[in-house]
Amino acid sequence: MVLVDQTTLDGVEVVNAAIPLEGRAVPVAWIDFQYPGKTLTPASQNTLERYLLTWLAEAAPERVRLILIFDRGYARVALIKDLNQGRHPFLIRGRGKVVVQARVRGRQQRISLNRLPHRTGQPMRYRHVLYHSREGEPVDVIVYRQKGFQEAWFLLVPPDSEAWLPTAEVVALYRQRMQIEQCFRDWKSHLGLRGLHLRVQKPERLLRLLMGFTLAYLLVLLLGRDPLAQKLRPFFEVARRRPRHGTQKILSALSIALYLLADPQWANRALQRFIRILSRLTHGRGIALLTAFSP
């Protein structure tokens, strides 16, 4: 699973592709650009995004299929067409006002996504919907509204994909999308990018900075999921009495790692583990992070 989303850093737009890890998301590829006098056209932005998706596709092992997860900003017909032609499945949250052609109550009709019938708490799948009133690109649409939601989710996936991408799994996968928002918050708060001010060649310099920050971020997250960190978690954390989002943990892997490195009692052992993780990576042994998607 790869999460794709966009944020702004010092006036530069960054499109980030990341994989979930311990409630966070580790960046694996990104592009950035500016809107100089609003001269960057949607077509050129689409081209940059295609570069990013091409890099991801080429980096994935031959027998591995990634599932690419996007928010509403990417619910464009041109992108959906490209993704339908690729080998990697996708999950995009659609916009409620988009008009589609769908079979509703036994009759084919033009209808906006936000008018598709559904029940609270029960995902409803509409198969082989023609997305967009003019373009008519085929997708399956899963409508899901949980109690307390301001509006329903309209989740777009490849057409006729229910056999290998079940409806309940689509909803569960989209829930994990918020992990990339945590990544952006960590960039801006823990890594100090919120106060960043570059004066010249902003996109080029920001890319170099992100490379260094991402390596540091990855290493700290790996330390936070190390057996030593999990063993010492009770030393730093008072667990919740009742599970929240399926866990009693309060502290993230990032927080646990930072506590370990800062605590005088455990800092030396944490540093030793940190060096072992770094050694493993530098010797090409790697650490299993990527969640493969297999049909």
C-alpha positions in Angstrom: 0.0 0.0 0.0 1.3 3.4 -1.0 -0.3 6.6 0.2 -0.1 9.7 -2.0 -0.9 13.2 -0.9 0.2 16.8 -1.2 1.3 19.5 1.3 2.9 22.9 1.2 6.4 23.7 2.6 7.7 27.2 2.5 5.6 28.0 -0.5 6.6 24.8 -2.4 4.1 22.1 -3.2 5.3 18.6 -2.3 3.6 15.5 -3.6 4.6 12.7 -1.3 4.3 8.9 -1.8 4.7 7.0 1.5 4.2 3.5 3.0 2.4 3.0 6.4 4.6 2.1 9.4 3.5 2.0 13.0 0.8 4.7 12.6 3.1 6.9 10.5 4.0 6.9 6.9 7.6 6.7 5.5 8.2 8.7 2.3 9.6 6.6 -0.5 9.3 9.1 -3.4 8.3 12.7 -3.8 8.2 15.6 -6.3 7.9 19.3 -5.6 7.0 22.4 -7.6 5.9 26.0 -7.3 3.1 28.1 -8.8 5.2 31.0 -10.0 2.6 33.7 -10.7 0.2 30.8 -11.2 1.9 29.8 -14.4 2.1 26.1 -13.7 -0.8 24.6 -15.6 -2.9 21.6 -14.5 -1.4 19.7 -17.5 2.2 20.3 -16.3 1.2 19.3 -12.7 -0.4 16.1 -14.1 2.9 15.4 -15.9 4.9 15.7 -12.7 2.5 13.4 -10.9 2.8 10.9 -13.7 6.6 10.9 -13.2 6.1 10.1 -9.6 3.7 7.2 -10.3 6.1 5.9 -13.0 8.9 5.9 -10.5 6.8 3.9 -8.0 5.8 1.4 -10.7 9.4 0.8 -11.8 10.6 0.5 -8.2 8.1 -2.2 -7.3 9.3 -5.8 -7.7 7.9 -7.5 -10.8 5.5 -9.8 -8.9 4.3 -7.1 -6.4 1.3 -5.0 -7.0 1.0 -1.8 -5.1 -2.3 -0.3 -4.2 -2.1 3.5 -4.6 -4.4 5.4 -2.2 -5.3 9.1 -3.0 -7.5 11.7 -1.4 -10.2 13.8 -3.1 -7.7 16.2 -4.8 -6.7 13.4 -7.2 -10.2 12.3 -8.3 -9.5 13.5 -11.8 -10.7 11.6 -14.9 -7.3 11.8 -16.6 -5.5 10.2 -13.6 -8.2 7.5 -13.3 -7.7 6.6 -17.0 -4.0 6.3 -16.5 -4.4 4.2 -13.4 -6.9 1.9 -15.1 -4.3 1.2 -17.8 -1.5 0.4 -15.3 -0.8 -2.8 -13.4 -1.2 -1.3 -9.9 -4.7 -1.0 -8.5 -5.9 2.3 -6.9 -8.2 3.7 -4.3 -9.3 7.3 -4.7 -11.9 9.2 -2.6 -14.3 10.9 -5.0 -16.1 14.2 -4.8 -19.8 14.1 -3.9 -20.9 16.5 -6.7 -19.4 14.5 -9.6 -22.1 13.1 -11.8 -21.8 9.4 -12.8 -23.8 6.8 -14.6 -24.7 4.0 -12.3 -27.3 1.2 -11.9 -29.5 2.2 -9.0 -32.5 0.1 -7.9 -32.3 -1.9 -11.1 -32.2 1.1 -13.5 -29.2 2.8 -15.2 -29.3 6.5 -14.4 -27.2 9.7 -14.2 -26.7 10.7 -10.6 -24.2 12.5 -8.5 -22.1 10.5 -6.1 -23.7 12.1 -3.0 -27.1 10.9 -4.1 -26.2 7.3 -4.3 -28.4 5.4 -1.8 -26.6 3.9 1.3 -27.1 3.1 4.9 -25.0 4.5 7.8 -22.4 2.0 8.9 -22.9 -0.3 5.9 -20.6 0.1 2.9 -22.6 -0.1 -0.4 -20.8 -1.1 -3.7 -21.9 0.1 -7.1 -20.2 -1.9 -9.8 -18.9 -0.7 -13.2 -20.0 2.9 -12.7 -19.1 5.3 -15.5 -17.3 8.1 -13.7 -17.9 11.7 -14.9 -20.9 12.7 -17.0 -18.9 13.3 -20.2 -15.8 11.1 -19.9 -17.5 7.9 -18.6 -14.4 6.2 -17.2 -15.4 2.8 -15.6 -14.8 2.3 -11.8 -16.5 0.6 -8.9 -17.8 3.0 -6.3 -18.0 2.1 -2.6 -20.2 4.5 -0.5 -19.6 4.4 3.2 -20.8 6.7 5.9 -20.0 6.0 9.5 -22.0 7.5 12.4 -20.5 10.9 13.1 -19.2 11.5 9.6 -20.0 14.9 8.2 -20.3 13.3 4.7 -20.0 9.9 3.2 -16.9 8.5 1.6 -17.1 7.8 -2.1 -14.3 5.4 -2.8 -13.3 4.7 -6.4 -11.5 1.5 -7.2 -10.8 -0.4 -10.5 -13.9 -1.6 -12.3 -15.2 -5.2 -11.5 -12.6 -5.6 -8.8 -14.7 -7.0 -6.0 -13.3 -10.6 -6.3 -9.7 -9.4 -5.4 -10.5 -6.1 -3.7 -13.5 -6.7 -1.3 -15.7 -3.9 -0.2 -14.8 -4.2 3.5 -11.1 -4.2 2.7 -11.5 -1.0 0.6 -13.0 0.8 3.6 -10.2 -0.5 5.9 -7.5 0.5 3.5 -8.8 4.1 3.2 -8.9 4.5 7.0 -5.1 4.2 6.9 -4.8 7.2 4.6 -4.6 9.5 7.6 -1.2 8.1 8.4 0.3 10.3 5.7 -1.2 13.4 7.5 0.8 12.3 10.5 3.9 12.2 8.3 3.3 15.8 7.3 2.8 16.9 10.9 6.0 15.2 11.9 7.9 16.9 9.0 6.6 20.3 10.1 6.8 19.9 13.9 9.4 17.3 14.9 11.8 17.9 11.9 11.4 21.7 12.0 10.2 22.3 8.4 7.3 24.5 9.6 9.7 27.4 10.1 11.8 26.7 7.0 12.6 29.8 4.8 14.5 29.2 1.6 15.4 32.2 -0.6 16.5 30.9 -3.9 16.1 27.6 -5.9 13.4 26.6 -3.4 12.2 23.3 -5.1 15.7 22.0 -5.7 17.0 22.8 -2.2 13.9 21.5 -0.6 14.3 18.1 -2.4 17.8 17.8 -1.0 16.6 18.7 2.5 13.8 16.2 2.3 16.2 13.4 1.4 18.2 14.0 4.6 15.1 14.5 6.8 13.5 11.4 5.4 16.5 9.2 6.1 16.6 10.5 9.7 12.8 10.0 10.1 13.0 6.4 8.8 15.8 5.5 11.2 14.0 6.9 14.2 10.8 5.1 13.3 12.7 1.9 12.9 14.2 2.4 16.4 10.7 3.0 17.7 9.6 -0.4 16.5 12.7 -2.2 17.6 12.3 -5.0 20.2 14.2 -2.9 22.7 11.7 0.0 22.3 8.7 -2.4 22.6 10.2 -4.0 25.7 10.7 -0.6 27.4 7.3 0.9 26.3 5.7 0.3 29.7 8.6 2.4 31.2 7.5 5.5 29.3 3.8 4.9 28.7 0.6 4.3 30.8 -1.6 2.3 28.5 -5.2 3.3 27.9 -7.8 1.4 30.0 -10.0 1.0 27.0 -8.7 0.5 23.4 -8.9 3.3 21.0 -8.8 2.6 17.3 -8.0 -1.0 18.2 -5.0 -0.3 20.4 -4.3 0.6 24.1 -1.0 2.4 23.1 -0.8 6.1 23.6 2.7 6.8 22.3 3.7 6.4 18.7 6.8 4.6 17.5 8.3 8.1 16.8 7.7 9.3 20.4 9.1 6.1 21.9 12.3 6.4 19.9 12.7 10.0 20.9 12.2 9.2 24.6 14.7 6.4 24.4 17.4 8.6 22.8 16.8 11.4 25.4 16.6 9.2 28.5 19.9 9.0 30.4 19.2 5.5 31.6 18.5 4.0 28.2 20.2 6.3 25.7 23.4 4.2 25.4 21.5 1.0 24.6 19.2 2.9 22.3 22.2 4.3 20.4 23.6 0.8 20.1 20.4 -0.4 18.5 20.3 2.6 16.3 23.8 1.8 15.0 22.8 -1.8 14.3 19.8 -0.6 12.3 22.0 1.8 10.3 24.6 -1.0 9.7 21.9 -3.4 8.4 20.7 -0.8 6.0 24.1 0.3 4.8 25.0 -3.4 4.1 22.0 -3.8 1.9 20.2 -6.2 4.2 17.2 -4.1 4.4 14.1 -4.2 6.7 10.7 -5.4 5.5 8.6 -2.3 5.4 6.5 -2.5 2.2 3.0 -4.0 2.4 2.5 -5.8 -0.8 -0.9 -6.1 -2.4 -1.6 -9.4 -4.1 -4.9 -10.1 -5.9 
